[in-house]
Amino acid sequence: MSNRSVTLPLGLLSIASYLAAHGHTVRLYDRSVEHVSLEELHKEFPAQIVGVSLISYKTLEDAIHVSEFYKRLGLPVIWGGPLASELPAATLKNECVDAISVGEGEVTWLEIADSAAKGALDFSKIAGMALRDAAGGVISTPDRPFLDLATLPDTDWRFVNVEKYFQTSYGCKRMLYLYSAKGCPFSCVFCFNKEFHRCTYRKRPLEPLLREIRYLVENHGMDGVYFADELWCRNAREMHEICDALKGLHLDFVWGCQTRVGIFKQEDFDYMFASGCRWVFFGVESGSKRVLEAMNKRLAYDKVIPTFAACKKAGIVAIGSFIAGFPGETEEDLRQTVSMIEQLDTTLINLNFFIVMPGSDIYYRLVSEGRYPEITDR
């Protein structure tokens, strides 16, 4: 792959750090920013087990290429990530894939690595896996419970070249994506959150996050943080806690986040700005109440325009995200979206065409109605 990575591979970083903290030797290879050949990589790091993260179809071809290379060397290859987790049957039709690590991978991968080190690797005895049965079908081991985020070690930044991931954003030129929470308590029908995160919201302890920020600012010159949480803070109390902590670092950096319309008021955005917030991303999705209801968005519709105005008054750039082409959307619905966009006091609108996300409620509904093909092949 030749495209520049937009975000740090936070999930892989967490798994690698977790394995290393438990005594395993790990090499993280992000092919979007590294350009060593697979042959050279294997000479440099002769792996015993290979994991491949599959987030979207954009990386599918390359994931197969990498996996086929290592299968020719006789190594076990395990895929993980949202797309592989949501489509285990289709994923396992690729002969280069031995098994799938479903959902959150830290503990699952530790059990895989421990078992392999003992020479007793048996995927069927590890929770959170999907694998082929003798007849070529797919079996799943018991679900893996979510781990306590407080048990995770600090991120080991030696696994990546941090400088390759810097981005420019509002008020900063060396921004990185980090996270302060996992999951989202909502269940929009177009999102994979319901199956992958099970609509569960988990806050990361503040202490390791603050250590992470301090390390990156002082050692790598990071000057901006984009909190990549599906939902940054559920209420003003959580917002005050993290803003006070960020401000208390007394470091020179700004930050932004993704949150929902209706959670914060003018005084909240003022408070966020005072702690360094310079941009906020809102998934509005539609200007039509009818479409929002079909999306199960549960949006505070009457607060959309005032929220954007409040951000601007506080000095924060509000970014509005919208979806065009949602199933059942009419021309009038789209006109209402355009009308709302025209009323928003913002410098940036993110307009996306609707794409079916495997594992989402709308995917299953469209398949059952015969309006979208069920994904049974790679």
C-alpha positions as CSV (number, residue, x, y, z in Angstrom):
1,M,0.0,0.0,0.0
2,S,1.3,3.5,-0.8
3,N,-1.4,5.7,0.8
4,R,-0.2,7.7,3.8
5,S,-1.8,6.5,7.1
6,V,-4.2,8.9,8.7
7,T,-4.2,7.4,12.2
8,L,-1.9,5.4,14.4
9,P,-2.7,1.7,14.5
10,L,-4.0,2.1,18.1
11,G,-5.5,-1.4,18.3
12,L,-2.4,-3.1,17.1
13,L,-0.2,-0.9,19.3
14,S,-2.3,-2.0,22.3
15,I,-2.0,-5.7,21.4
16,A,1.8,-5.4,20.8
17,S,2.3,-3.5,24.0
18,Y,0.3,-6.1,25.9
19,L,2.2,-9.0,24.5
20,A,5.6,-7.3,25.1
21,A,4.6,-6.6,28.7
22,H,3.9,-10.3,29.1
23,G,7.3,-11.4,27.8
24,H,6.7,-11.9,24.1
25,T,8.8,-10.5,21.3
26,V,6.7,-8.5,18.8
27,R,7.2,-6.6,15.6
28,L,4.5,-4.3,14.4
29,Y,4.6,-3.6,10.6
30,D,2.3,-0.9,9.2
31,R,2.4,-1.2,5.5
32,S,0.8,2.2,4.9
33,V,4.0,3.9,6.3
34,E,6.7,1.3,6.0
35,H,8.1,0.0,2.7
36,V,10.3,-2.9,3.6
37,S,9.6,-5.9,1.4
38,L,8.1,-9.0,3.1
39,E,11.2,-10.9,2.3
40,E,13.4,-8.3,4.1
41,L,11.0,-8.1,7.0
42,H,11.1,-11.9,7.5
43,K,14.9,-11.8,7.5
44,E,14.9,-9.0,10.0
45,F,12.1,-10.6,12.2
46,P,11.6,-14.3,11.6
47,A,8.1,-14.5,13.1
48,Q,6.5,-17.6,14.5
49,I,2.9,-16.3,14.3
50,V,1.4,-13.6,12.1
51,G,-1.5,-11.4,12.8
52,V,-3.2,-9.2,10.1
53,S,-5.7,-6.4,11.0
54,L,-8.6,-6.0,8.5
55,I,-10.5,-2.8,9.1
56,S,-12.1,-2.3,5.7
57,Y,-12.2,-3.6,2.2
58,K,-9.5,-1.0,1.2
59,T,-6.9,-3.2,2.7
60,L,-8.3,-6.6,1.8
61,E,-6.1,-7.2,-1.2
62,D,-3.0,-6.4,0.7
63,A,-4.0,-8.4,3.7
64,I,-4.3,-11.5,1.4
65,H,-1.0,-10.7,-0.2
66,V,0.8,-10.6,3.2
67,S,-1.0,-13.7,4.5
68,E,-0.2,-15.8,1.4
69,F,3.5,-14.9,1.8
70,Y,3.6,-16.1,5.4
71,K,1.5,-19.2,4.6
72,R,4.1,-20.3,2.1
73,L,6.5,-20.2,5.0
74,G,4.3,-22.5,6.9
75,L,3.3,-20.0,9.6
76,P,-0.1,-19.7,11.3
77,V,-2.0,-16.6,10.1
78,I,-4.7,-15.0,12.2
79,W,-6.8,-12.1,11.1
80,G,-8.6,-9.6,13.4
81,G,-10.2,-6.1,13.2
82,P,-13.8,-5.0,12.6
83,L,-14.3,-6.4,9.1
84,A,-12.9,-9.8,9.9
85,S,-14.8,-10.0,13.1
86,E,-18.1,-9.1,11.5
87,L,-17.7,-11.5,8.5
88,P,-16.0,-14.6,9.9
89,A,-17.5,-17.0,7.3
90,A,-16.5,-14.9,4.4
91,T,-13.1,-14.2,5.8
92,L,-12.3,-17.8,6.4
93,K,-13.0,-18.6,2.7
94,N,-9.5,-17.2,2.2
95,E,-7.3,-20.3,2.5
96,C,-4.4,-18.1,3.7
97,V,-6.3,-17.4,6.9
98,D,-6.2,-20.0,9.7
99,A,-8.4,-18.3,12.3
100,I,-10.0,-15.0,13.3
101,S,-9.4,-13.1,16.5
102,V,-12.9,-11.7,17.1
103,G,-13.4,-8.3,18.7
104,E,-11.0,-6.9,21.3
105,G,-7.7,-8.7,20.8
106,E,-5.3,-8.2,23.7
107,V,-6.1,-11.2,25.9
108,T,-7.0,-13.4,23.0
109,W,-3.6,-12.8,21.4
110,L,-1.8,-13.3,24.7
111,E,-3.4,-16.8,24.9
112,I,-2.5,-17.5,21.3
113,A,1.1,-16.5,21.9
114,D,1.4,-18.4,25.2
115,S,0.0,-21.5,23.6
116,A,2.3,-21.3,20.6
117,A,5.3,-20.8,22.9
118,K,4.4,-24.1,24.6
119,G,4.0,-25.8,21.3
120,A,0.3,-26.4,22.0
121,L,-1.5,-23.9,19.7
122,D,-5.1,-25.0,19.5
123,F,-7.5,-22.2,18.5
124,S,-10.6,-24.2,19.6
125,K,-9.4,-23.9,23.2
126,I,-9.1,-20.1,23.1
127,A,-12.1,-17.8,23.7
128,G,-12.9,-15.1,21.1
129,M,-11.9,-17.1,18.0
130,A,-13.6,-18.1,14.8
131,L,-12.2,-21.0,12.8
132,R,-13.1,-23.7,10.2
133,D,-14.5,-27.0,11.3
134,A,-13.7,-30.3,9.6
135,A,-16.5,-29.9,7.1
136,G,-15.3,-26.5,6.0
137,G,-17.9,-24.6,8.0
138,V,-17.2,-22.0,10.7
139,I,-17.3,-22.5,14.4
140,S,-16.9,-19.9,17.1
141,T,-15.4,-20.3,20.5
142,P,-17.1,-18.6,23.5
143,D,-17.2,-14.8,23.4
144,R,-14.3,-13.0,25.0
145,P,-15.4,-10.7,27.8
146,F,-14.2,-7.1,27.5
147,L,-11.0,-6.6,29.5
148,D,-10.6,-4.0,32.2
149,L,-8.9,-1.0,30.5
150,A,-7.1,-0.3,33.7
151,T,-5.1,-3.6,33.3
152,L,-3.5,-2.5,30.0
153,P,0.2,-1.5,30.2
154,D,1.3,1.9,28.9
155,T,1.6,2.1,25.1
156,D,5.0,1.1,24.0
157,W,5.8,3.7,21.4
158,R,9.0,1.9,20.2
159,F,6.7,-0.2,18.0
160,V,6.1,2.7,15.6
161,N,7.9,5.6,14.1
162,V,5.8,8.3,15.6
163,E,6.9,11.0,13.2
164,K,5.4,9.2,10.3
165,Y,1.9,9.7,11.8
166,F,1.9,13.4,12.4
167,Q,-1.0,15.3,10.9
168,T,-1.9,19.0,10.6
169,S,-5.1,20.2,12.2
170,Y,-6.5,23.4,13.7
171,G,-3.8,25.1,15.7
172,C,-1.3,22.3,15.3
173,K,1.1,20.7,12.8
174,R,2.1,17.5,14.7
175,M,-1.1,16.0,15.7
176,L,-1.7,12.3,16.6
177,Y,-4.8,10.3,17.2
178,L,-5.1,8.9,20.7
179,Y,-8.1,7.6,22.7
180,S,-9.7,8.2,26.1
181,A,-12.6,5.7,25.8
182,K,-13.8,2.7,23.8
183,G,-17.2,2.0,22.4
184,C,-20.5,4.0,22.2
185,P,-23.8,3.4,24.1
186,F,-25.8,4.3,21.1
187,S,-26.9,2.0,18.2
188,C,-27.1,3.9,15.0
189,V,-28.3,1.4,12.3
190,F,-25.4,2.2,9.9
191,C,-22.6,1.5,12.5
192,F,-20.7,-1.6,13.4
193,N,-20.6,-0.6,17.1
194,K,-23.6,-2.7,18.1
195,E,-21.8,-5.9,17.3
196,F,-18.1,-5.0,17.7
197,H,-18.4,-3.0,20.9
198,R,-21.8,-4.3,21.9
199,C,-23.0,-0.7,22.6
200,T,-20.7,-0.7,25.6
201,Y,-18.9,2.5,26.6
202,R,-15.6,2.1,28.7
203,K,-13.5,5.0,29.9
204,R,-9.8,4.6,29.8
205,P,-8.1,5.5,33.1
206,L,-6.7,9.1,33.0
207,E,-3.3,8.4,34.4
208,P,-1.9,6.3,31.5
209,L,-3.5,8.7,29.0
210,L,-1.8,11.7,30.6
211,R,1.6,9.8,30.7
212,E,1.1,9.0,27.1
213,I,0.5,12.7,26.2
214,R,3.4,13.9,28.2
215,Y,5.7,11.4,26.7
216,L,4.7,12.3,23.1
217,V,4.9,16.0,23.7
218,E,8.3,16.0,25.4
219,N,9.9,13.2,23.4
220,H,8.4,13.7,19.9
221,G,7.2,17.2,19.8
222,M,3.5,16.4,19.4
223,D,1.5,19.6,19.5
224,G,-2.1,18.2,18.9
225,V,-4.3,15.3,20.0
226,Y,-7.4,14.1,18.2
227,F,-9.3,11.8,20.6
228,A,-10.5,9.1,18.3
229,D,-13.2,7.8,20.7
230,E,-16.5,6.9,19.1
231,L,-17.9,9.2,21.7
232,W,-15.8,11.6,23.7
233,C,-17.4,12.1,27.2
234,R,-21.1,11.3,27.9
235,N,-21.7,14.3,30.1
236,A,-20.4,17.5,31.5
237,R,-18.9,15.8,34.6
238,E,-16.7,13.5,32.5
239,M,-15.8,16.5,30.3
240,H,-14.7,18.6,33.3
241,E,-12.6,15.7,34.7
242,I,-10.6,15.2,31.5
243,C,-10.3,19.0,30.7
244,D,-9.0,19.7,34.2
245,A,-6.5,16.9,33.7
246,L,-5.3,18.1,30.3
247,K,-4.9,21.6,31.5
248,G,-3.1,20.4,34.6
249,L,-0.3,18.9,32.4
250,H,0.9,22.5,31.6
251,L,2.1,21.4,28.2
252,D,1.9,23.2,24.9
253,F,-0.6,21.3,22.8
254,V,-4.2,21.6,21.5
255,W,-6.8,18.9,21.0
256,G,-10.1,17.9,19.3
257,C,-12.7,15.2,19.7
258,Q,-15.8,13.5,18.4
259,T,-19.0,13.9,20.4
260,R,-22.8,14.2,20.0
261,V,-25.0,17.2,19.6
262,G,-27.0,17.8,22.8
263,I,-24.5,16.8,25.4
264,F,-22.7,20.2,25.9
265,K,-23.9,23.8,26.3
266,Q,-22.2,27.2,25.7
267,E,-20.4,27.2,29.1
268,D,-19.2,23.6,28.4
269,F,-17.6,24.6,25.1
270,D,-16.0,27.6,26.8
271,Y,-14.5,25.2,29.4
272,M,-13.2,22.9,26.7
273,F,-11.6,25.8,24.8
274,A,-9.8,26.9,28.0
275,S,-8.2,23.5,28.3
276,G,-7.0,23.5,24.7
277,C,-9.9,22.2,22.6
278,R,-9.9,23.7,19.1
279,W,-12.1,21.5,17.0
280,V,-15.1,19.1,17.6
281,F,-16.5,16.6,15.1
282,F,-20.3,16.1,15.2
283,G,-22.0,13.2,13.4
284,V,-25.2,15.0,12.5
285,E,-25.9,12.7,9.4
286,S,-29.1,14.3,8.1
287,G,-31.3,17.4,8.2
288,S,-34.4,15.2,7.9
289,K,-36.1,14.1,11.1
290,R,-37.6,11.2,9.2
291,V,-34.2,10.0,8.1
292,L,-32.7,10.5,11.5
293,E,-35.4,8.3,13.0
294,A,-34.8,5.6,10.4
295,M,-31.1,5.8,11.4
296,N,-32.0,5.4,15.1
297,K,-29.7,8.4,15.5
298,R,-31.5,9.7,18.7
299,L,-30.2,13.2,17.9
300,A,-31.2,16.4,19.7
301,Y,-32.4,17.9,16.4
302,D,-33.4,21.3,17.7
303,K,-29.9,21.7,19.3
304,V,-27.9,21.2,16.1
305,I,-27.7,24.8,14.9
306,P,-27.3,26.3,18.4
307,T,-24.5,23.8,19.2
308,F,-22.5,24.9,16.1
309,A,-23.1,28.5,17.0
310,A,-21.9,27.8,20.6
311,C,-18.7,26.2,19.4
312,K,-17.9,29.2,17.2
313,K,-18.6,31.6,20.0
314,A,-16.2,29.6,22.2
315,G,-13.5,29.7,19.5
316,I,-13.9,26.0,18.5
317,V,-14.3,24.8,14.9
318,A,-17.4,22.6,14.7
319,I,-17.1,20.0,11.9
320,G,-20.5,18.6,10.7
321,S,-20.7,15.1,9.2
322,F,-23.6,14.2,6.9
323,I,-24.7,11.1,5.0
324,A,-26.3,11.3,1.5
325,G,-28.1,8.3,0.0
326,F,-29.4,6.6,3.1
327,P,-31.9,3.9,2.1
328,G,-35.3,5.4,1.7
329,E,-34.0,9.0,1.6
330,T,-36.1,11.2,-0.7
331,E,-35.3,14.3,-2.6
332,E,-37.1,16.3,0.0
333,D,-35.1,14.7,2.8
334,L,-31.9,15.7,1.0
335,R,-33.2,19.2,0.5
336,Q,-33.7,19.4,4.3
337,T,-30.1,18.3,4.8
338,V,-28.8,21.0,2.5
339,S,-31.0,23.5,4.2
340,M,-29.5,22.6,7.6
341,I,-26.0,22.7,6.3
342,E,-26.6,26.2,4.9
343,Q,-27.6,27.3,8.4
344,L,-24.6,25.9,10.3
345,D,-22.0,28.4,11.3
346,T,-19.0,26.3,10.4
347,T,-16.0,26.3,8.1
348,L,-16.1,22.5,7.4
349,I,-18.7,20.0,6.3
350,N,-18.0,16.3,5.8
351,L,-20.4,14.9,3.3
352,N,-20.4,11.2,2.8
353,F,-22.2,8.9,0.4
354,F,-23.9,6.0,2.3
355,I,-22.0,2.7,2.3
356,V,-23.3,-0.5,3.8
357,M,-21.2,-1.5,6.8
358,P,-21.2,-5.3,7.3
359,G,-22.4,-6.2,10.8
360,S,-24.6,-3.1,11.1
361,D,-28.4,-3.3,11.6
362,I,-29.0,-1.8,8.1
363,Y,-26.8,-4.4,6.5
364,Y,-28.9,-7.2,7.9
365,R,-32.2,-5.4,7.1
366,L,-31.2,-4.8,3.5
367,V,-30.0,-8.4,3.1
368,S,-33.3,-9.7,4.5
369,E,-35.3,-7.5,2.1
370,G,-33.3,-8.7,-0.8
371,R,-31.9,-5.2,-1.5
372,Y,-28.3,-6.0,-0.8
373,P,-26.3,-9.2,-1.4
374,E,-25.3,-11.1,1.6
375,I,-21.5,-11.2,1.9
376,T,-20.5,-14.9,1.8
377,D,-17.3,-14.6,-0.2
378,R,-14.2,-12.5,0.3
